[in-house]
Amino acid sequence: MGAEAHRFEPFGVEHQIALALFLIGALSVVWCGRQWRGRPVEDVVSRAAAVTILLLGVPLQLLQFTPAEWDLQTSLPLHLCDSGWVVAVVALWTRHRTWAAITFLWGIVLTTQAMITPDLAAPFPEPRFLMFWLMHWLVVWAGLFLVLGLGIRPRWRDYAITVAATIVWAVVTAGANAVLGTNYGYLNAKPSGGSLLDLLGPWPFYVLAEAVIIAGVWALMVWPFERSRRART
């Protein structure tokens, strides 16, 4: 009973605080990015952020392989967010448009969904709690900083690459799930705690519906940037 009382509760106090901190951080990185855009500090801050995410991400990921934290169902870096923080590091270090676009599109549509309906049991300050929130925050913040802050605007080519990269991840992860009997990416079953996937029907239809919706939302996100670019040229 004591252990149950200390479980993370969706929309409980810890969840609300985590979401509030995320929103504060999101507004802050956009404002700072716009202030620093085109100035020498832009390069320093971007690369410092990349190193910070790397220094946090690697130890937290390795921690999942220790005997105390190991769980085949959750410890392997096969969720999309596990790739997201690596992409964010490259995007911040290079400020290349395609890497920034992938970070932005993955973060805004997929990572935020994970934060709103987290499949998480560990409470603060357990390592899994810290890893979950830190890496999700940082991926979204990186995308917002690069695109809305620094003005690195996605184009249709970046959209196509993002869709292709996501398909590759899904195929690899589905294969791993089939071999290992896992459910990374929730490609085999919906999260037990409930999510928006519950509105999309049973497996495998919810996976197909999710793919179509995500591709459509991403297109709507890229379209204003392309329209603005064409208007300028």
N, C-alpha and C positions, 0 to 999 in steps of 0.2 A: 504493500500500500504506500509506503514511504517513497519507493522508487517511482511509482505511478504518479505521485503528487508532484514530482520534479520533472516530469516529461514536458517537452515543449508543446504548447497549446496554440493551434492556429487562431489568430486574431486575439490571443491573450496579450498580456502586458508586454512580454518580451517581443512578440511579433509586432505590436504597434510601435514600440520604441525603435525596432529595426527599420520599419518602413519610414518612420519620421526622420531618422538619421539619413536614410537613403535619399529622401526628397530634399533635405537640406543640402546634402552633398551634391545632388544633381544640379540644383540651382546655382550652387557655388562654382562648380567646374565650368558651366556654360558662361557665367559672368566673367570668371577669371580668364577663360580662353579668349573671349572677345577683347578683354583689356590687353592681353599679351600678344594678340595676333600680329604677325609681321615684325615683331620686335625680337632682339637677341634672346630675351628671356624665354621666348617660346621654345627654342631648341633645348635650353637647359631644363625647363620644367617637364617637357615631353619625355626626354630621356631619363630624367630622375624618376618620373612616374613609371616608366617601363622597368627600370631597375627595381623599384619598390615592389611592383607586382611580382616580378620574378623572384625576389628574395622572400616574399610571403608565400607565393604559390608552390615553389619547389619543396620547402620543408613541410608545408601542410599536406602536400600530396604524398610525400614520403612517409609522413606520419601514419597514413592509412594502411601502410604495409607492415607496421609494427604489430607484434602479437596482441597488444591491448586493443588495437583499433581494427584489426583485419576482419573483413567480412566480404566474402566473394560477391555478395549481392550489391555492395555499395563501394568497395575500396578501389576497384579498377577505374582508371581515368577514361571511361567510355561515355559518360554523359556529355552532351554537347557543351555544357558550361566548362567541362574540363579542357576542351579544345579552345573554348572562348577566351580563357585568360591567356593562353599561349598566343593566340592571334592578336589579342590586345597589346601584349608586349611588343610584338613585331610592328604593329600599327603605330604605337607611340614612339618607338625608336626611329622608324623610317618616315613616318607621316605620309606613307604611300596611300594614294586614294583607294585602291582596291582593298587593302588590309583595313583601312579605316571604315570602308563601307561594310565589310563583313562584320567587323566589331559592332558597328552601329545597328545593322539590321538584326543580327543575332541577339544583341543585347536588349534592344527596345521591345522586340516582339516575344522572344523566347525566355530570356533571363528574367524579365520582369514578371512573366507568368509564373515562373518558379518561385519568385518572392511573394507573390500574392497568395498562392496556394502551395506553400512549401511542404514537401514530403520529408519531414524532419521530426525526429523524436528527441534528439539530444538538446538539453537546455543550456543556457549560458552558465558557466564559461567553458563547457566541454569542447574538445578540439573539433568535433564534427560541426558543432554550432558555429564556432569561429570560422572554420573553413567555408561553410555554406554561405554565410552572410558576407564575409570579406570578399570572396571571389565573385559572388554575384554583384555586389555593389561596384567593385572595381571594373568589371567588364562593362557595365552600363555607363558608369562615369567616364570611362575611356572613350566609348563611342560618342557620348554627348560632347565631351571636350573637343574631340577631333572634328566632328561634323558641325555641330551648332556653335561651338566655341571658336575653333580655328578656321572654320569655313571650308573644310575639305569636303566638297560636295559629291555624293555618289552619282554615277551615270549608269545608263542601261547596261553597259558592258560589265560593270561591277555587280549589278543585280544578277546578271546571268552567271557570273562566276560564283556568287554567293549561293545561288540555287544549286549549281553543280557541286560545290563543296559540301553542301548539306546532304545531297543525294549520296555522295561518296561516304560521308559519315554514317548515314542511315544504313547503307548496305553493309558496311564493315561491322557496325554495332549489331545489326540484326543477325549477321553471321555468328558473331561472338555469343549473342544470347542463345542461339540455337545449339551451339556447342557446349556452352557452360551452364545452360539452364537458368540464365539471369534475365533481368528485365531492364537493362540500361536504356535510357531514352524513352522508357515507357512504350516501347514498340510492340511488346507482347501482351501487356495488360495496363490498365489505367492505375494511377496512384491510389493507394488504399484510403488515403485521407480525403479524397474528393478533389476535383479540379474541373476546369472548363471542358475537359475531354468527356466528362459525363454527359454533355449535351449533344455529343456527336455520334451516338449509337454504339453498338458492340464492335469488338474486334472482328475483322481487320478494317471495318468501314471507318472507324474513327481515325485510324492512321491516314487513310486516303483523304478523308474530309479535312483533317488537320493540315495535310500537305497543300491542298488546294487553297485553303484559307490563308495560310502563311504566305504562299507565293503571291496571292492577291494583295494582301496587306503590304508586303514588301514593295510591290509595284506601285501602290498608292503612295508609299513613302518616298520612292525615288522620283516619281513623276513631277512633283513641284520643283525639285532641284533641276531636272532636265528642262522643264518649261522655262525656269528663270534663266538658265544658261543660254537657251536658244533665243530668248528675248534680248539678252545682252549682245549676242553675236549677230 
